[in-house]
């Protein structure tokens, strides 16, 4: 079995916000036990900023991107050094891989990343993946290592994505404000109601929160990968999750997987704008698997260029699809509603070709 385990900053640090030696030791011991049982493990780890703060004598996480990137550059090698030292006591070698979600958008980068991770596993190493915080922009603030972990799970063909956090899993309500909240043990489909339950960001020490973990689990499900959200503090949580024990919230994989290209479109790219379409166009896309034509577009929202990702909105105002648009927002605003025969010479016949379109779950 190939396992991708993601651990967040809040699960690696103590109350003072510093990286906890006890937490690192527990995690590495469980990785070693999982490896000894014959499984391959990829670790996606946050914590670079937390590891860099004490080195600079800082006791609070800054908010500006430039400073965060500088702190990450200082903390990342320190964090890796500690991982490498502990894993070495088990005879394991770690290899660092720095990625961003953009590496999953471009086919060449995607193939290089897959080759590197696969070769590390073949060599018996433990790949430790982190977002490349030193060059990232907005992702550094939004817990994108959760999404990154899900994309890595797809990349390596994982059987399990384990998202380790500081709560027991997805709860029916926020346990910090509702004592009656209970654990949701299994999820068949991530829908809008569950996303509302997940809420916003988590602790001050981390930047993810349950919402980003649920989104990561959704990506994994669409990749055909079983996902588990569980507390990092649970004894032997990694080997127990691998063996199928109930250790948190399980999100079942979908029976129909998305291919890598459509997975990029759906989850690896942010939407640059929105297209409002009529009900006829919605039915053609959802029920008949057709391309979106200019005639079906009723309104254009946002500013985007050709080949950018956009959401497709139905008459009810809810997004039901996402795709790569073949028009800029300026040109499409001029041609929205036009029949194919009325388009200027050389203008694409499709606003979004069906090969570049993903219908989202209702």
C-alpha positions, 0 to 999 in steps of 0.5 A: 500500500502507498500511503500519503500522510499529511501533518499540520503545524498545529500537530507538530508544535507545542502550546508555545508554537515551537516544533515539539520533539515529542510530536516529531518522534511519535510521527517518525516512529509510526512512519518506521512501523508502517514501512516495516509492515511493508508499506510505502509512505510519503509525508507531507509536512507543514511546520517550516514557519514554526521551525524558523520563528525561534531561530529568529527570536520571534514568538508570534507568526507574522502576517505579511507574505515576504516575512513568512517566506523568509522565515520558511526559508530559515525553518525548512532546513531545520525541520528537515534536519530533525526529521532526517535525524530521527528517521535515521535511527530506524535506518531510513533515509528521507528526501525533501521535495518542495512543490506548489499546486502549480506543479500539478497544472503543467504536464511536464512539471507533473511528470517530473514530480511523479518520476522523482517521488516514484524513484525515491520510493523505489530507492527505499527513501521516505519522501518529505513533501512541503509546499515551496513556501519561499516562492509561494504567494497566497497559498502560504496563508491558506493551509494549502498543504492539505490540498497539496497532499491530496494532489500528491496522493493522486500523483503517486497513485496512493491507496490512502491519504491520512490527514493528521490534525489536532481534532478527532476528525470531522465533527457535527459542529465546532467542538470548541463552541458546541459540547454536543458535537459528535464525530462523523465516522464515515462520509460517502460524498462531500457535499455543501452541507458537510462543507458548511459544517467544516467551517473556516480556519483552525488555530493560530499556529496553523493555517488550514482548519477542517475546511481545507482538510475536507476539500483535500478529502474531496480531491482524494475521493475524486482520485479514487483514494480513501481519505482519513481525517484523524488526530495526530495524537492518537496512539499508532494512528498511522499504522492503525489507519493503514490497517483500516481501524476506525481512528477518525473520519473516513471519506470513501473514494468515488467509484468513477475517478477523474483523470489527471488533467481534469483533476488539475482543472477541478482542484489544482487551479483557482477560478479566475471568473464565472460564466452564467449560463442558461438552463439549456446549456446546463443540461447540455453540459451535465446530461449530454457531456457537450461543450459550452458554446457562446450561445449558452452564456448569459453573463461574464463575471470577473477578468480572465484570459484565454486558458484560465480556469472559470466556474460555470454557474447555472440559473440558480446561481450555484456553480455546477462545473469548472473548465478552461475557457478559450476566450478572454473575459473582454472578448467573451462579454462581446460575444456572449449569446451569439450563435456559432454562425454569427461568430467572427472568423477565427473565433473558437466555436467552444467557450469551454471544450468538453475535454477541458470541462469538469462537472462538479458534484451537486 
